[in-house]
Amino acid sequence: KAVLHMITPGITFFIIHATKPSPELGSITSDSLGRFADYHTWMNEEMRTFLQDEGIHLIGWRALKNIMP
């Protein structure tokens, strides 16, 4: 959360690979536990409340594509 406090108005782009654990994921990456940790973090209600309180809006690829020049 400390880094998210430094986000300024505008578009900030970063990628996370959040996913639930599965046998398939374990067979394609050695970082399946890290990806599950990302999922757990971003799906957490406390994080959602924090983002809302900070005025941070999460968008997906399609929305990003539509606003890029």
PDB file of N, H, CA, C and O in Angstrom:
ATOM      1  N   LYS A   1       0.812  -1.188   0.000  1.00  0.00           N
ATOM      2  CA  LYS A   1       0.000   0.000   0.000  1.00  0.00           C
ATOM      3  C   LYS A   1       0.858   1.256   0.000  1.00  0.00           C
ATOM      4  O   LYS A   1       0.448   2.281  -0.545  1.00  0.00           O
ATOM      5  N   ALA A   2       2.029   1.195   0.595  1.00  0.00           N
ATOM      6  H   ALA A   2       2.362   0.363   1.038  1.00  0.00           H
ATOM      7  CA  ALA A   2       2.876   2.379   0.702  1.00  0.00           C
ATOM      8  C   ALA A   2       3.200   2.955  -0.670  1.00  0.00           C
ATOM      9  O   ALA A   2       3.199   4.174  -0.841  1.00  0.00           O
ATOM     10  N   VAL A   3       3.471   2.112  -1.634  1.00  0.00           N
ATOM     11  H   VAL A   3       3.472   1.122  -1.495  1.00  0.00           H
ATOM     12  CA  VAL A   3       3.791   2.583  -2.980  1.00  0.00           C
ATOM     13  C   VAL A   3       2.551   3.190  -3.637  1.00  0.00           C
ATOM     14  O   VAL A   3       2.664   4.172  -4.371  1.00  0.00           O
ATOM     15  N   LEU A   4       1.404   2.637  -3.390  1.00  0.00           N
ATOM     16  H   LEU A   4       1.312   1.840  -2.793  1.00  0.00           H
ATOM     17  CA  LEU A   4       0.177   3.151  -4.001  1.00  0.00           C
ATOM     18  C   LEU A   4      -0.160   4.560  -3.527  1.00  0.00           C
ATOM     19  O   LEU A   4      -0.852   5.297  -4.229  1.00  0.00           O
ATOM     20  N   HIS A   5       0.316   4.942  -2.353  1.00  0.00           N
ATOM     21  H   HIS A   5       0.878   4.343  -1.782  1.00  0.00           H
ATOM     22  CA  HIS A   5       0.108   6.315  -1.872  1.00  0.00           C
ATOM     23  C   HIS A   5       0.805   7.336  -2.782  1.00  0.00           C
ATOM     24  O   HIS A   5       0.408   8.501  -2.820  1.00  0.00           O
ATOM     25  N   MET A   6       1.832   6.909  -3.507  1.00  0.00           N
ATOM     26  H   MET A   6       2.154   5.963  -3.477  1.00  0.00           H
ATOM     27  CA  MET A   6       2.615   7.824  -4.333  1.00  0.00           C
ATOM     28  C   MET A   6       2.050   8.004  -5.736  1.00  0.00           C
ATOM     29  O   MET A   6       2.585   8.798  -6.509  1.00  0.00           O
ATOM     30  N   ILE A   7       0.997   7.297  -6.080  1.00  0.00           N
ATOM     31  H   ILE A   7       0.563   6.652  -5.452  1.00  0.00           H
ATOM     32  CA  ILE A   7       0.413   7.428  -7.414  1.00  0.00           C
ATOM     33  C   ILE A   7      -0.193   8.814  -7.559  1.00  0.00           C
ATOM     34  O   ILE A   7      -0.938   9.278  -6.695  1.00  0.00           O
ATOM     35  N   THR A   8       0.137   9.464  -8.662  1.00  0.00           N
ATOM     36  H   THR A   8       0.742   9.087  -9.364  1.00  0.00           H
ATOM     37  CA  THR A   8      -0.400  10.792  -8.938  1.00  0.00           C
ATOM     38  C   THR A   8      -1.536  10.678  -9.945  1.00  0.00           C
ATOM     39  O   THR A   8      -1.660   9.652 -10.614  1.00  0.00           O
ATOM     40  N   PRO A   9      -2.363  11.706 -10.066  1.00  0.00           N
ATOM     41  CA  PRO A   9      -3.458  11.646 -11.041  1.00  0.00           C
ATOM     42  C   PRO A   9      -2.944  11.354 -12.452  1.00  0.00           C
ATOM     43  O   PRO A   9      -1.882  11.831 -12.851  1.00  0.00           O
ATOM     44  N   GLY A  10      -3.701  10.581 -13.179  1.00  0.00           N
ATOM     45  H   GLY A  10      -4.564  10.195 -12.855  1.00  0.00           H
ATOM     46  CA  GLY A  10      -3.327  10.180 -14.527  1.00  0.00           C
ATOM     47  C   GLY A  10      -3.371   8.667 -14.638  1.00  0.00           C
ATOM     48  O   GLY A  10      -4.031   7.992 -13.849  1.00  0.00           O
ATOM     49  N   ILE A  11      -2.672   8.151 -15.613  1.00  0.00           N
ATOM     50  H   ILE A  11      -2.136   8.699 -16.255  1.00  0.00           H
ATOM     51  CA  ILE A  11      -2.649   6.710 -15.842  1.00  0.00           C
ATOM     52  C   ILE A  11      -1.343   6.144 -15.318  1.00  0.00           C
ATOM     53  O   ILE A  11      -0.261   6.579 -15.711  1.00  0.00           O
ATOM     54  N   THR A  12      -1.452   5.186 -14.443  1.00  0.00           N
ATOM     55  H   THR A  12      -2.331   4.832 -14.123  1.00  0.00           H
ATOM     56  CA  THR A  12      -0.302   4.439 -13.955  1.00  0.00           C
ATOM     57  C   THR A  12      -0.515   3.001 -14.390  1.00  0.00           C
ATOM     58  O   THR A  12      -1.563   2.412 -14.125  1.00  0.00           O
ATOM     59  N   PHE A  13       0.467   2.448 -15.048  1.00  0.00           N
ATOM     60  H   PHE A  13       1.318   2.927 -15.264  1.00  0.00           H
ATOM     61  CA  PHE A  13       0.330   1.137 -15.654  1.00  0.00           C
ATOM     62  C   PHE A  13       1.249   0.151 -14.951  1.00  0.00           C
ATOM     63  O   PHE A  13       2.454   0.385 -14.851  1.00  0.00           O
ATOM     64  N   PHE A  14       0.697  -0.927 -14.472  1.00  0.00           N
ATOM     65  H   PHE A  14      -0.281  -1.116 -14.554  1.00  0.00           H
ATOM     66  CA  PHE A  14       1.503  -2.028 -13.990  1.00  0.00           C
ATOM     67  C   PHE A  14       0.722  -3.320 -14.181  1.00  0.00           C
ATOM     68  O   PHE A  14      -0.505  -3.323 -14.279  1.00  0.00           O
ATOM     69  N   ILE A  15       1.457  -4.398 -14.231  1.00  0.00           N
ATOM     70  H   ILE A  15       2.454  -4.396 -14.151  1.00  0.00           H
ATOM     71  CA  ILE A  15       0.859  -5.704 -14.523  1.00  0.00           C
ATOM     72  C   ILE A  15       1.021  -6.619 -13.309  1.00  0.00           C
ATOM     73  O   ILE A  15       2.085  -6.686 -12.693  1.00  0.00           O
ATOM     74  N   ILE A  16      -0.045  -7.305 -12.992  1.00  0.00           N
ATOM     75  H   ILE A  16      -0.909  -7.250 -13.492  1.00  0.00           H
ATOM     76  CA  ILE A  16       0.027  -8.374 -12.004  1.00  0.00           C
ATOM     77  C   ILE A  16      -0.488  -9.646 -12.669  1.00  0.00           C
ATOM     78  O   ILE A  16      -1.290  -9.589 -13.601  1.00  0.00           O
ATOM     79  N   HIS A  17      -0.035 -10.754 -12.197  1.00  0.00           N
ATOM     80  H   HIS A  17       0.617 -10.800 -11.440  1.00  0.00           H
ATOM     81  CA  HIS A  17      -0.480 -12.049 -12.722  1.00  0.00           C
ATOM     82  C   HIS A  17      -1.254 -12.771 -11.626  1.00  0.00           C
ATOM     83  O   HIS A  17      -0.826 -13.812 -11.127  1.00  0.00           O
ATOM     84  N   ALA A  18      -2.367 -12.217 -11.271  1.00  0.00           N
ATOM     85  H   ALA A  18      -2.714 -11.372 -11.676  1.00  0.00           H
ATOM     86  CA  ALA A  18      -3.166 -12.776 -10.181  1.00  0.00           C
ATOM     87  C   ALA A  18      -4.026 -13.929 -10.679  1.00  0.00           C
ATOM     88  O   ALA A  18      -4.714 -13.816 -11.693  1.00  0.00           O
ATOM     89  N   THR A  19      -3.978 -15.030  -9.956  1.00  0.00           N
ATOM     90  H   THR A  19      -3.420 -15.122  -9.132  1.00  0.00           H
ATOM     91  CA  THR A  19      -4.794 -16.182 -10.319  1.00  0.00           C
ATOM     92  C   THR A  19      -4.964 -17.109  -9.120  1.00  0.00           C
ATOM     93  O   THR A  19      -4.176 -17.089  -8.174  1.00  0.00           O
ATOM     94  N   LYS A  20      -5.991 -17.903  -9.188  1.00  0.00           N
ATOM     95  H   LYS A  20      -6.631 -17.920  -9.956  1.00  0.00           H
ATOM     96  CA  LYS A  20      -6.192 -18.936  -8.175  1.00  0.00           C
ATOM     97  C   LYS A  20      -5.252 -20.100  -8.486  1.00  0.00           C
ATOM     98  O   LYS A  20      -4.910 -20.326  -9.647  1.00  0.00           O
ATOM     99  N   PRO A  21      -4.835 -20.835  -7.460  1.00  0.00           N
ATOM    100  CA  PRO A  21      -3.951 -21.971  -7.712  1.00  0.00           C
ATOM    101  C   PRO A  21      -4.671 -23.084  -8.474  1.00  0.00           C
ATOM    102  O   PRO A  21      -5.866 -23.315  -8.290  1.00  0.00           O
ATOM    103  N   SER A  22      -3.928 -23.754  -9.317  1.00  0.00           N
ATOM    104  H   SER A  22      -2.957 -23.566  -9.467  1.00  0.00           H
ATOM    105  CA  SER A  22      -4.471 -24.885 -10.064  1.00  0.00           C
ATOM    106  C   SER A  22      -3.314 -25.773 -10.517  1.00  0.00           C
ATOM    107  O   SER A  22      -2.176 -25.309 -10.597  1.00  0.00           O
ATOM    108  N   PRO A  23      -3.587 -27.028 -10.811  1.00  0.00           N
ATOM    109  CA  PRO A  23      -2.529 -27.904 -11.327  1.00  0.00           C
ATOM    110  C   PRO A  23      -1.956 -27.386 -12.648  1.00  0.00           C
ATOM    111  O   PRO A  23      -0.756 -27.508 -12.898  1.00  0.00           O
ATOM    112  N   GLU A  24      -2.803 -26.816 -13.480  1.00  0.00           N
ATOM    113  H   GLU A  24      -3.777 -26.717 -13.277  1.00  0.00           H
ATOM    114  CA  GLU A  24      -2.349 -26.294 -14.762  1.00  0.00           C
ATOM    115  C   GLU A  24      -1.352 -25.162 -14.571  1.00  0.00           C
ATOM    116  O   GLU A  24      -0.331 -25.105 -15.257  1.00  0.00           O
ATOM    117  N   LEU A  25      -1.646 -24.260 -13.638  1.00  0.00           N
ATOM    118  H   LEU A  25      -2.476 -24.306 -13.081  1.00  0.00           H
ATOM    119  CA  LEU A  25      -0.753 -23.133 -13.400  1.00  0.00           C
ATOM    120  C   LEU A  25       0.615 -23.618 -12.941  1.00  0.00           C
ATOM    121  O   LEU A  25       1.642 -23.106 -13.386  1.00  0.00           O
ATOM    122  N   GLY A  26       0.627 -24.596 -12.060  1.00  0.00           N
ATOM    123  H   GLY A  26      -0.208 -25.011 -11.698  1.00  0.00           H
ATOM    124  CA  GLY A  26       1.889 -25.143 -11.583  1.00  0.00           C
ATOM    125  C   GLY A  26       2.732 -25.749 -12.697  1.00  0.00           C
ATOM    126  O   GLY A  26       3.957 -25.808 -12.592  1.00  0.00           O
ATOM    127  N   SER A  27       2.080 -26.196 -13.758  1.00  0.00           N
ATOM    128  H   SER A  27       1.085 -26.148 -13.844  1.00  0.00           H
ATOM    129  CA  SER A  27       2.832 -26.803 -14.859  1.00  0.00           C
ATOM    130  C   SER A  27       3.375 -25.781 -15.850  1.00  0.00           C
ATOM    131  O   SER A  27       4.231 -26.120 -16.666  1.00  0.00           O
ATOM    132  N   ILE A  28       2.897 -24.531 -15.799  1.00  0.00           N
ATOM    133  H   ILE A  28       2.201 -24.256 -15.136  1.00  0.00           H
ATOM    134  CA  ILE A  28       3.385 -23.532 -16.762  1.00  0.00           C
ATOM    135  C   ILE A  28       4.274 -22.463 -16.138  1.00  0.00           C
ATOM    136  O   ILE A  28       4.922 -21.704 -16.859  1.00  0.00           O
ATOM    137  N   THR A  29       4.315 -22.391 -14.805  1.00  0.00           N
ATOM    138  H   THR A  29       3.788 -23.007 -14.219  1.00  0.00           H
ATOM    139  CA  THR A  29       5.172 -21.387 -14.164  1.00  0.00           C
ATOM    140  C   THR A  29       5.662 -21.891 -12.821  1.00  0.00           C
ATOM    141  O   THR A  29       4.981 -22.655 -12.137  1.00  0.00           O
ATOM    142  N   SER A  30       6.848 -21.453 -12.459  1.00  0.00           N
ATOM    143  H   SER A  30       7.401 -20.833 -13.015  1.00  0.00           H
ATOM    144  CA  SER A  30       7.381 -21.809 -11.141  1.00  0.00           C
ATOM    145  C   SER A  30       6.927 -20.809 -10.082  1.00  0.00           C
ATOM    146  O   SER A  30       7.233 -20.970  -8.900  1.00  0.00           O
ATOM    147  N   ASP A  31       6.193 -19.773 -10.506  1.00  0.00           N
ATOM    148  H   ASP A  31       5.944 -19.642 -11.466  1.00  0.00           H
ATOM    149  CA  ASP A  31       5.754 -18.727  -9.583  1.00  0.00           C
ATOM    150  C   ASP A  31       4.264 -18.812  -9.270  1.00  0.00           C
ATOM    151  O   ASP A  31       3.613 -17.782  -9.090  1.00  0.00           O
ATOM    152  N   SER A  32       3.722 -20.009  -9.202  1.00  0.00           N
ATOM    153  H   SER A  32       4.251 -20.845  -9.347  1.00  0.00           H
ATOM    154  CA  SER A  32       2.286 -20.122  -8.950  1.00  0.00           C
ATOM    155  C   SER A  32       1.914 -19.588  -7.570  1.00  0.00           C
ATOM    156  O   SER A  32       0.833 -19.023  -7.408  1.00  0.00           O
ATOM    157  N   LEU A  33       2.782 -19.750  -6.572  1.00  0.00           N
ATOM    158  H   LEU A  33       3.661 -20.209  -6.704  1.00  0.00           H
ATOM    159  CA  LEU A  33       2.481 -19.224  -5.239  1.00  0.00           C
ATOM    160  C   LEU A  33       2.485 -17.701  -5.232  1.00  0.00           C
ATOM    161  O   LEU A  33       1.660 -17.091  -4.552  1.00  0.00           O
ATOM    162  N   GLY A  34       3.377 -17.084  -5.960  1.00  0.00           N
ATOM    163  H   GLY A  34       4.047 -17.579  -6.513  1.00  0.00           H
ATOM    164  CA  GLY A  34       3.413 -15.629  -6.075  1.00  0.00           C
ATOM    165  C   GLY A  34       2.175 -15.095  -6.763  1.00  0.00           C
ATOM    166  O   GLY A  34       1.632 -14.063  -6.370  1.00  0.00           O
ATOM    167  N   ARG A  35       1.731 -15.796  -7.787  1.00  0.00           N
ATOM    168  H   ARG A  35       2.171 -16.635  -8.107  1.00  0.00           H
ATOM    169  CA  ARG A  35       0.530 -15.370  -8.505  1.00  0.00           C
ATOM    170  C   ARG A  35      -0.717 -15.508  -7.624  1.00  0.00           C
ATOM    171  O   ARG A  35      -1.628 -14.684  -7.700  1.00  0.00           O
ATOM    172  N   PHE A  36      -0.754 -16.550  -6.792  1.00  0.00           N
ATOM    173  H   PHE A  36      -0.014 -17.220  -6.730  1.00  0.00           H
ATOM    174  CA  PHE A  36      -1.865 -16.689  -5.864  1.00  0.00           C
ATOM    175  C   PHE A  36      -1.810 -15.595  -4.800  1.00  0.00           C
ATOM    176  O   PHE A  36      -2.850 -15.085  -4.385  1.00  0.00           O
ATOM    177  N   ALA A  37      -0.620 -15.233  -4.361  1.00  0.00           N
ATOM    178  H   ALA A  37       0.225 -15.647  -4.698  1.00  0.00           H
ATOM    179  CA  ALA A  37      -0.482 -14.131  -3.397  1.00  0.00           C
ATOM    180  C   ALA A  37      -0.999 -12.828  -4.004  1.00  0.00           C
ATOM    181  O   ALA A  37      -1.655 -12.044  -3.320  1.00  0.00           O
ATOM    182  N   ASP A  38      -0.706 -12.593  -5.289  1.00  0.00           N
ATOM    183  H   ASP A  38      -0.173 -13.231  -5.845  1.00  0.00           H
ATOM    184  CA  ASP A  38      -1.247 -11.413  -5.984  1.00  0.00           C
ATOM    185  C   ASP A  38      -2.774 -11.466  -5.997  1.00  0.00           C
ATOM    186  O   ASP A  38      -3.437 -10.466  -5.723  1.00  0.00           O
ATOM    187  N   TYR A  39      -3.322 -12.621  -6.311  1.00  0.00           N
ATOM    188  H   TYR A  39      -2.784 -13.434  -6.534  1.00  0.00           H
ATOM    189  CA  TYR A  39      -4.777 -12.778  -6.334  1.00  0.00           C
ATOM    190  C   TYR A  39      -5.371 -12.467  -4.964  1.00  0.00           C
ATOM    191  O   TYR A  39      -6.339 -11.715  -4.852  1.00  0.00           O
ATOM    192  N   HIS A  40      -4.784 -13.051  -3.932  1.00  0.00           N
ATOM    193  H   HIS A  40      -3.998 -13.663  -4.023  1.00  0.00           H
ATOM    194  CA  HIS A  40      -5.272 -12.852  -2.575  1.00  0.00           C
ATOM    195  C   HIS A  40      -5.209 -11.368  -2.190  1.00  0.00           C
ATOM    196  O   HIS A  40      -6.141 -10.848  -1.577  1.00  0.00           O
ATOM    197  N   THR A  41      -4.128 -10.695  -2.543  1.00  0.00           N
ATOM    198  H   THR A  41      -3.371 -11.117  -3.041  1.00  0.00           H
ATOM    199  CA  THR A  41      -3.963  -9.271  -2.227  1.00  0.00           C
ATOM    200  C   THR A  41      -5.017  -8.421  -2.909  1.00  0.00           C
ATOM    201  O   THR A  41      -5.670  -7.603  -2.262  1.00  0.00           O
ATOM    202  N   TRP A  42      -5.189  -8.606  -4.209  1.00  0.00           N
ATOM    203  H   TRP A  42      -4.658  -9.271  -4.735  1.00  0.00           H
ATOM    204  CA  TRP A  42      -6.071  -7.724  -4.976  1.00  0.00           C
ATOM    205  C   TRP A  42      -7.544  -8.052  -4.803  1.00  0.00           C
ATOM    206  O   TRP A  42      -8.395  -7.215  -5.104  1.00  0.00           O
ATOM    207  N   MET A  43      -7.863  -9.233  -4.332  1.00  0.00           N
ATOM    208  H   MET A  43      -7.171  -9.913  -4.088  1.00  0.00           H
ATOM    209  CA  MET A  43      -9.259  -9.584  -4.077  1.00  0.00           C
ATOM    210  C   MET A  43      -9.672  -9.299  -2.634  1.00  0.00           C
ATOM    211  O   MET A  43     -10.844  -9.439  -2.283  1.00  0.00           O
ATOM    212  N   ASN A  44      -8.733  -8.909  -1.818  1.00  0.00           N
ATOM    213  H   ASN A  44      -7.782  -8.795  -2.104  1.00  0.00           H
ATOM    214  CA  ASN A  44      -8.972  -8.643  -0.404  1.00  0.00           C
ATOM    215  C   ASN A  44      -9.839  -7.395  -0.234  1.00  0.00           C
ATOM    216  O   ASN A  44      -9.587  -6.372  -0.872  1.00  0.00           O
ATOM    217  N   GLU A  45     -10.841  -7.474   0.610  1.00  0.00           N
ATOM    218  H   GLU A  45     -11.045  -8.304   1.129  1.00  0.00           H
ATOM    219  CA  GLU A  45     -11.762  -6.349   0.827  1.00  0.00           C
ATOM    220  C   GLU A  45     -11.039  -5.125   1.387  1.00  0.00           C
ATOM    221  O   GLU A  45     -11.393  -3.994   1.055  1.00  0.00           O
ATOM    222  N   GLU A  46     -10.049  -5.335   2.215  1.00  0.00           N
ATOM    223  H   GLU A  46      -9.761  -6.254   2.485  1.00  0.00           H
ATOM    224  CA  GLU A  46      -9.275  -4.211   2.758  1.00  0.00           C
ATOM    225  C   GLU A  46      -8.565  -3.451   1.642  1.00  0.00           C
ATOM    226  O   GLU A  46      -8.520  -2.221   1.656  1.00  0.00           O
ATOM    227  N   MET A  47      -8.011  -4.184   0.676  1.00  0.00           N
ATOM    228  H   MET A  47      -8.047  -5.184   0.665  1.00  0.00           H
ATOM    229  CA  MET A  47      -7.335  -3.535  -0.454  1.00  0.00           C
ATOM    230  C   MET A  47      -8.344  -2.779  -1.302  1.00  0.00           C
ATOM    231  O   MET A  47      -8.066  -1.661  -1.734  1.00  0.00           O
ATOM    232  N   ARG A  48      -9.488  -3.354  -1.544  1.00  0.00           N
ATOM    233  H   ARG A  48      -9.714  -4.262  -1.192  1.00  0.00           H
ATOM    234  CA  ARG A  48     -10.525  -2.674  -2.332  1.00  0.00           C
ATOM    235  C   ARG A  48     -10.968  -1.378  -1.650  1.00  0.00           C
ATOM    236  O   ARG A  48     -11.169  -0.360  -2.312  1.00  0.00           O
ATOM    237  N   THR A  49     -11.118  -1.424  -0.335  1.00  0.00           N
ATOM    238  H   THR A  49     -10.955  -2.251   0.203  1.00  0.00           H
ATOM    239  CA  THR A  49     -11.491  -0.225   0.425  1.00  0.00           C
ATOM    240  C   THR A  49     -10.386   0.818   0.348  1.00  0.00           C
ATOM    241  O   THR A  49     -10.662   2.004   0.166  1.00  0.00           O
ATOM    242  N   PHE A  50      -9.145   0.389   0.484  1.00  0.00           N
ATOM    243  H   PHE A  50      -8.921  -0.574   0.632  1.00  0.00           H
ATOM    244  CA  PHE A  50      -8.004   1.293   0.387  1.00  0.00           C
ATOM    245  C   PHE A  50      -7.983   1.989  -0.977  1.00  0.00           C
ATOM    246  O   PHE A  50      -7.829   3.208  -1.051  1.00  0.00           O
ATOM    247  N   LEU A  51      -8.135   1.220  -2.043  1.00  0.00           N
ATOM    248  H   LEU A  51      -8.260   0.230  -1.982  1.00  0.00           H
ATOM    249  CA  LEU A  51      -8.119   1.796  -3.391  1.00  0.00           C
ATOM    250  C   LEU A  51      -9.243   2.816  -3.561  1.00  0.00           C
ATOM    251  O   LEU A  51      -9.033   3.892  -4.122  1.00  0.00           O
ATOM    252  N   GLN A  52     -10.406   2.482  -3.086  1.00  0.00           N
ATOM    253  H   GLN A  52     -10.577   1.608  -2.631  1.00  0.00           H
ATOM    254  CA  GLN A  52     -11.543   3.395  -3.174  1.00  0.00           C
ATOM    255  C   GLN A  52     -11.256   4.671  -2.383  1.00  0.00           C
ATOM    256  O   GLN A  52     -11.507   5.772  -2.874  1.00  0.00           O
ATOM    257  N   ASP A  53     -10.742   4.535  -1.181  1.00  0.00           N
ATOM    258  H   ASP A  53     -10.539   3.641  -0.782  1.00  0.00           H
ATOM    259  CA  ASP A  53     -10.432   5.692  -0.351  1.00  0.00           C
ATOM    260  C   ASP A  53      -9.369   6.589  -0.980  1.00  0.00           C
ATOM    261  O   ASP A  53      -9.393   7.807  -0.799  1.00  0.00           O
ATOM    262  N   GLU A  54      -8.442   5.991  -1.716  1.00  0.00           N
ATOM    263  H   GLU A  54      -8.422   5.002  -1.864  1.00  0.00           H
ATOM    264  CA  GLU A  54      -7.374   6.739  -2.372  1.00  0.00           C
ATOM    265  C   GLU A  54      -7.817   7.302  -3.729  1.00  0.00           C
ATOM    266  O   GLU A  54      -7.083   8.074  -4.346  1.00  0.00           O
ATOM    267  N   GLY A  55      -8.994   6.924  -4.187  1.00  0.00           N
ATOM    268  H   GLY A  55      -9.590   6.296  -3.686  1.00  0.00           H
ATOM    269  CA  GLY A  55      -9.471   7.381  -5.485  1.00  0.00           C
ATOM    270  C   GLY A  55      -8.788   6.683  -6.648  1.00  0.00           C
ATOM    271  O   GLY A  55      -8.706   7.234  -7.746  1.00  0.00           O
ATOM    272  N   ILE A  56      -8.301   5.479  -6.413  1.00  0.00           N
ATOM    273  H   ILE A  56      -8.368   5.031  -5.521  1.00  0.00           H
ATOM    274  CA  ILE A  56      -7.624   4.698  -7.451  1.00  0.00           C
ATOM    275  C   ILE A  56      -8.646   3.785  -8.112  1.00  0.00           C
ATOM    276  O   ILE A  56      -9.353   3.035  -7.439  1.00  0.00           O
ATOM    277  N   HIS A  57      -8.715   3.858  -9.448  1.00  0.00           N
ATOM    278  H   HIS A  57      -8.140   4.468  -9.994  1.00  0.00           H
ATOM    279  CA  HIS A  57      -9.658   3.056 -10.221  1.00  0.00           C
ATOM    280  C   HIS A  57      -8.889   2.038 -11.038  1.00  0.00           C
ATOM    281  O   HIS A  57      -8.015   2.398 -11.828  1.00  0.00           O
ATOM    282  N   LEU A  58      -9.207   0.781 -10.853  1.00  0.00           N
ATOM    283  H   LEU A  58      -9.917   0.488 -10.212  1.00  0.00           H
ATOM    284  CA  LEU A  58      -8.573  -0.274 -11.635  1.00  0.00           C
ATOM    285  C   LEU A  58      -9.340  -0.468 -12.935  1.00  0.00           C
ATOM    286  O   LEU A  58     -10.570  -0.490 -12.949  1.00  0.00           O
ATOM    287  N   ILE A  59      -8.595  -0.609 -14.026  1.00  0.00           N
ATOM    288  H   ILE A  59      -7.595  -0.591 -14.015  1.00  0.00           H
ATOM    289  CA  ILE A  59      -9.221  -0.860 -15.322  1.00  0.00           C
ATOM    290  C   ILE A  59      -8.508  -2.026 -15.984  1.00  0.00           C
ATOM    291  O   ILE A  59      -7.409  -2.400 -15.576  1.00  0.00           O
ATOM    292  N   GLY A  60      -9.118  -2.586 -16.981  1.00  0.00           N
ATOM    293  H   GLY A  60     -10.012  -2.282 -17.313  1.00  0.00           H
ATOM    294  CA  GLY A  60      -8.524  -3.696 -17.706  1.00  0.00           C
ATOM    295  C   GLY A  60      -7.903  -3.248 -19.017  1.00  0.00           C
ATOM    296  O   GLY A  60      -7.863  -2.059 -19.334  1.00  0.00           O
ATOM    297  N   TRP A  61      -7.419  -4.226 -19.771  1.00  0.00           N
ATOM    298  H   TRP A  61      -7.451  -5.192 -19.513  1.00  0.00           H
ATOM    299  CA  TRP A  61      -6.741  -3.950 -21.040  1.00  0.00           C
ATOM    300  C   TRP A  61      -7.628  -3.202 -22.024  1.00  0.00           C
ATOM    301  O   TRP A  61      -7.164  -2.260 -22.667  1.00  0.00           O
ATOM    302  N   ARG A  62      -8.885  -3.594 -22.158  1.00  0.00           N
ATOM    303  H   ARG A  62      -9.261  -4.359 -21.636  1.00  0.00           H
ATOM    304  CA  ARG A  62      -9.764  -2.970 -23.142  1.00  0.00           C
ATOM    305  C   ARG A  62      -9.947  -1.480 -22.852  1.00  0.00           C
ATOM    306  O   ARG A  62      -9.866  -0.650 -23.757  1.00  0.00           O
ATOM    307  N   ALA A  63     -10.193  -1.152 -21.593  1.00  0.00           N
ATOM    308  H   ALA A  63     -10.259  -1.826 -20.857  1.00  0.00           H
ATOM    309  CA  ALA A  63     -10.344   0.256 -21.221  1.00  0.00           C
ATOM    310  C   ALA A  63      -9.051   1.030 -21.449  1.00  0.00           C
ATOM    311  O   ALA A  63      -9.084   2.172 -21.908  1.00  0.00           O
ATOM    312  N   LEU A  64      -7.920   0.422 -21.134  1.00  0.00           N
ATOM    313  H   LEU A  64      -7.892  -0.505 -20.761  1.00  0.00           H
ATOM    314  CA  LEU A  64      -6.628   1.079 -21.368  1.00  0.00           C
ATOM    315  C   LEU A  64      -6.418   1.317 -22.853  1.00  0.00           C
ATOM    316  O   LEU A  64      -5.985   2.397 -23.254  1.00  0.00           O
ATOM    317  N   LYS A  65      -6.717   0.333 -23.659  1.00  0.00           N
ATOM    318  H   LYS A  65      -7.069  -0.545 -23.333  1.00  0.00           H
ATOM    319  CA  LYS A  65      -6.567   0.469 -25.118  1.00  0.00           C
ATOM    320  C   LYS A  65      -7.433   1.613 -25.643  1.00  0.00           C
ATOM    321  O   LYS A  65      -7.006   2.370 -26.515  1.00  0.00           O
ATOM    322  N   ASN A  66      -8.637   1.734 -25.116  1.00  0.00           N
ATOM    323  H   ASN A  66      -8.984   1.119 -24.409  1.00  0.00           H
ATOM    324  CA  ASN A  66      -9.572   2.761 -25.583  1.00  0.00           C
ATOM    325  C   ASN A  66      -9.162   4.182 -25.218  1.00  0.00           C
ATOM    326  O   ASN A  66      -9.590   5.128 -25.878  1.00  0.00           O
ATOM    327  N   ILE A  67      -8.345   4.354 -24.187  1.00  0.00           N
ATOM    328  H   ILE A  67      -7.997   3.585 -23.651  1.00  0.00           H
ATOM    329  CA  ILE A  67      -7.946   5.702 -23.805  1.00  0.00           C
ATOM    330  C   ILE A  67      -6.565   6.074 -24.304  1.00  0.00           C
ATOM    331  O   ILE A  67      -6.163   7.231 -24.176  1.00  0.00           O
ATOM    332  N   MET A  68      -5.831   5.140 -24.863  1.00  0.00           N
ATOM    333  H   MET A  68      -6.157   4.200 -24.967  1.00  0.00           H
ATOM    334  CA  MET A  68      -4.488   5.424 -25.383  1.00  0.00           C
ATOM    335  C   MET A  68      -4.595   6.085 -26.749  1.00  0.00           C
ATOM    336  O   MET A  68      -5.450   5.726 -27.558  1.00  0.00           O
ATOM    337  N   PRO A  69      -3.714   7.063 -26.999  1.00  0.00           N
ATOM    338  CA  PRO A  69      -3.747   7.740 -28.310  1.00  0.00           C
ATOM    339  C   PRO A  69      -3.306   6.841 -29.444  1.00  0.00           C
ATOM    340  O   PRO A  69      -3.283   7.269 -30.598  1.00  0.00           O
TER     341      PRO A  69
END
